[in-house]
């Protein structure tokens, strides 16, 4: 049985989301700057979608955006078909 507490309701960042946040801070960029960059590349994304991606929610349907973010921030990205063992 799980007891309710405020910490149990917090959504946490995925490891990739944490890395995105760190690199944005290193470059003195905000999430809105990242969204503007993605929109300039033709992606339809908003704040809530980016927030969900940083937490790993809906990531399987947004691989294009994840790849674009990773490329923009210099985060290594391996496409599904390139992953060893698949």
VMD Tcl script that draws the C-alpha trace (Angstrom):
set ca {
  {0.00 0.00 0.00}
  {1.26 3.45 -0.89}
  {0.51 6.40 1.34}
  {-0.28 9.77 -0.17}
  {2.28 12.49 0.28}
  {3.23 15.53 -1.73}
  {6.38 13.82 -3.04}
  {4.30 10.94 -4.43}
  {2.50 13.34 -6.78}
  {5.64 14.89 -8.28}
  {6.58 13.85 -11.78}
  {10.32 13.45 -12.19}
  {12.56 14.10 -15.17}
  {13.90 11.20 -17.19}
  {17.70 10.91 -17.45}
  {17.48 12.42 -20.95}
  {15.25 15.24 -19.64}
  {17.77 16.00 -16.91}
  {20.54 16.21 -19.51}
  {18.43 18.55 -21.67}
  {17.85 20.85 -18.70}
  {21.56 20.87 -17.81}
  {22.59 21.75 -21.35}
  {20.00 24.50 -21.60}
  {21.40 26.00 -18.40}
  {24.97 25.68 -19.70}
  {23.98 27.61 -22.82}
  {21.89 30.14 -20.86}
  {18.82 29.13 -22.85}
  {15.26 28.70 -21.69}
  {12.77 26.03 -22.65}
  {10.91 28.66 -24.69}
  {14.09 29.19 -26.75}
  {14.20 25.46 -27.43}
  {10.54 25.44 -28.44}
  {11.12 28.37 -30.82}
  {14.06 26.50 -32.40}
  {11.96 23.37 -32.89}
  {9.09 25.35 -34.38}
  {11.57 26.96 -36.76}
  {12.49 23.45 -37.89}
  {8.83 22.67 -38.60}
  {7.88 20.77 -35.46}
  {4.54 21.43 -33.80}
  {5.41 21.55 -30.11}
  {4.28 23.56 -27.11}
  {5.32 23.91 -23.47}
  {3.24 21.05 -22.15}
  {4.47 18.67 -24.86}
  {8.09 19.56 -24.10}
  {7.45 19.12 -20.38}
  {6.01 15.66 -21.03}
  {8.96 14.70 -23.24}
  {11.41 15.72 -20.53}
  {9.60 13.31 -18.22}
  {9.49 10.53 -20.82}
  {5.75 10.81 -21.44}
  {4.80 10.34 -25.09}
  {8.41 9.96 -26.13}
  {7.74 7.01 -28.42}
  {5.49 9.18 -30.60}
  {7.88 12.15 -30.73}
  {11.21 10.66 -31.78}
  {11.70 13.39 -34.40}
  {11.52 16.12 -31.79}
  {13.76 14.16 -29.42}
  {16.35 13.71 -32.15}
  {16.18 17.42 -33.06}
  {16.57 18.46 -29.41}
  {19.46 16.06 -28.93}
  {21.20 17.31 -32.06}
  {20.66 20.97 -31.12}
  {22.10 20.43 -27.63}
  {24.86 17.98 -28.61}
  {23.36 15.01 -26.78}
  {24.24 11.64 -28.37}
  {21.21 10.06 -30.04}
  {20.95 6.52 -31.37}
  {18.04 5.77 -33.68}
  {15.98 2.72 -32.87}
  {17.12 0.80 -35.95}
  {20.76 1.52 -35.02}
  {20.51 0.18 -31.47}
  {22.57 -2.96 -30.92}
  {20.62 -6.13 -30.32}
  {17.38 -5.02 -32.02}
}
mol new
graphics top color blue
foreach p $ca { graphics top sphere $p radius 0.5 }
foreach p [lrange $ca 0 end-1] q [lrange $ca 1 end] { graphics top cylinder $p $q radius 0.2 }
display resetview
